[in-house]
């Protein structure tokens, strides 16, 4: 019998990634909350397809899944490492955690090319992510005053990570500390991660959430004081520019206008210090059907073209704090990021 992940105790009942007996089981997040369904991945190709097709999503979770995708490949064929790494690397271009995890696994493979050692490293990545989430949650919650109202975007909870969550982990911890009066979450078009996944996690935890349309954020902040907008990240450059789910940049602009603070929560593996600024981040564009159809039904005229970037870049100047497990970067700049990360 193989090792099981995770060894670190999670504070959430939600476990989107499971590893047992050499099989990677992924909670199919495309069908939540209407259905609970798991998909078993026994090849690198199946894992890459699950990542690309949004069975598993969220930068940390993608990295964990990719690490286990290498394990299943090498367990089947020890000579398949390079091919498996290539197919996994091509599954999503923007989230740096995917490439960070693959590079870490390659380093292990170069030193000890055995399936057992790769499996141990994948489990370590899984467990470290959960431990990092708990640390970030504590640091982020320390920034929140009692009685606060917060807004979050997309899904950054246990579903998107090894457990507990990044931005939603901060919210979960702040709620447990009695600091939150209200949580708002956007629907997050076009995949509705906020409406389907974040709303589901909030309700599972009994946290008082209210769902808003993406376009309602400015009106919300004009009629109710929002203290913090709290989001995750898929890649953070050396100067603190942050790529995250499309719509994040707009929220940062709106927050600055209405005096709400803006917090990014992401583990150190999300930083890409090889890029000086966010204009160098590759932005994934996906099929027009994600906008023109919903659950296979057309919602736009047939033949309508679409522009469908799924990430945008929030400039560091609009971010009040970046929280990672190594510390809090206040008013991020290249020097401030380097002081915490290097």
Buried (B, 14 or more C-beta within 10 A) or exposed (E): EBBEBBEBEBBBEBBBBBBEEBEBBBBBBBEBBEEEEEBEBBBBBBBBBBBBEBBBBBBBBBBBBBBBBBBBBBBBEEEBBEEBBEBBBEBBBBBBBBBBBBEBBBEBBEEEEEBEBBBBBBBBBBBBBBBBBBBBBBBBBBBBEEEBBBBBBBBBBBBBBBBBBBBBBBBBBBBBEEBBEBBBBBBBBBBBBBBBBBBBBBEBBEBEBEBBEBEEBBEBBEEEEBBBBBBBBBBBBBBBBBBBBBBBBBBBBBBBEBEBBBBBBBBBBBBBBEBEBBEBBEBBBBEBBBBBBBEEEEEBEEEEEBEBEBBBBBBBEBBBBBBBBBBBBBEBBBEBBEEBBE
